[in-house]
Each structure stands twice: as structure tokens, then as C-alpha cells.
């Protein structure tokens, strides 16, 4: 299945109706919770023993908030910086995460992270990589590797015809949100295949990248 290069999702542009965007983000939260978006990130953060995390492209903040809550359940003090290029997204994230004092919100660009080398134990990105065309994806992955002391953790969709069909059906049967119905199938078409993600990571200077296929047409890319 050829990648839909250069096609933008509706959420990549300013959304005039905040309630519509928040509804779309709620659908993404549902998918992350029940269809394998959060669990792989929790697994990898636990494996590394990370205490400080930068989450790039945080959206509604559901993944960072899950990391903080998981840490509390395990008696660990995990703090997450949520970075997004959209002030509109950050405002929604602040509201939906309830002002948790273990979360910090920063407006910034994943291709030029405003942090020094090795500032965070790990740097995560969930459902963000497919929004970047290869040159920009290289910059994103290079910056994530630079800022992460231990490893970057990238969770994303895996492009395939079956994944596209399943995601189209899920969006049409579970949501009436215009953004969800348009963007969810397009996200699969914009996603990278595992070997493509590995090639991008190597090109970006990752030391020993490997990719793991996850349930529900997802994959997790880590270094080392």
C-alpha cells in the first residue's frame, strides 16, 4: 500500500470549532486506551525505569497522564513534559488532565526541541510520526534521540490495506465526528511500515533501533 505522502489531516490545520477538535481527541483517547496506544509506552517506560519524560505531540495529554498515574500506582515519582506545536491542543490537554502538577506543558516544535542534550530519561511520541514527511521525520527522530538520555519511544500505526479497512470501519461505526471520520483512515495511509520506520531511525543516528509490532495495527520503535 503506497504511502499517502503530502496529504494533511484536518487536525493538522487550525480547527475553528474547539468542541469538534476536543471530540476528535476524545476518540483518539478511546483508541489509545483500548486499541494499544498507551500500553506499549507504559511497558517501555517501565522497562527503562524512567522518571523524567518528554512527550512530543501530546495532543490531549492522555498518554503523559497515563504515565504519571501508572507511576503513582507503583510508588514512583514520574514527571512528564507535554510538548505540542498547537496552543489550542495544549489548552485542551491542560483541561482534560485536570491540572496534574506532575505534568508541564510547553509549546514547541518536535523538529527543534527547546531542550539540551539528555535532558529527559526518555522521549516519547504516540501517533505523531506519521504526521511528518521523511525529511521532517528525520529531524524529529534525531531531536528525540538527542534529548533522550536512555531511549526515544515512538508508538504509531502500521500502514497496510487491512489496517486501513479496519480503521475506516471503526471510524464510521463508532464516531460521528467529522475529523475522526476523515483523519483516522488517512492516518493509516500516512503511516510508515516497520522497515521504513527503522530506516528513518538509522538515518537519524539512532544507535541500535528496533521495532516491535503491536496489536491493532500498531508498532513501537525504540533504540537499544
HELIX and SHEET records of a PDB file:
HELIX    1   1 UNK A   10  UNK A   12  5                                   3    
HELIX    2   2 UNK A   18  UNK A   34  1                                  17    
HELIX    3   3 UNK A   39  UNK A   48  1                                  10    
HELIX    4   4 UNK A   62  UNK A   73  1                                  12    
HELIX    5   5 UNK A   87  UNK A   96  1                                  10    
HELIX    6   6 UNK A  129  UNK A  131  5                                   3    
HELIX    7   7 UNK A  134  UNK A  147  1                                  14    
HELIX    8   8 UNK A  161  UNK A  174  1                                  14    
HELIX    9   9 UNK A  178  UNK A  190  1                                  13    
HELIX   10  10 UNK A  194  UNK A  203  1                                  10    
SHEET    1   A 7 UNK A 103  UNK A 107  0                                        
SHEET    2   A 7 UNK A  79  UNK A  84  1                                        
SHEET    3   A 7 UNK A  52  UNK A  56  1                                        
SHEET    4   A 7 UNK A 120  UNK A 126  1                                        
SHEET    5   A 7 UNK A 148  UNK A 157  1                                        
SHEET    6   A 7 UNK A 218  UNK A 223 -1                                        
SHEET    7   A 7 UNK A 209  UNK A 214 -1                                        
END                                                                             
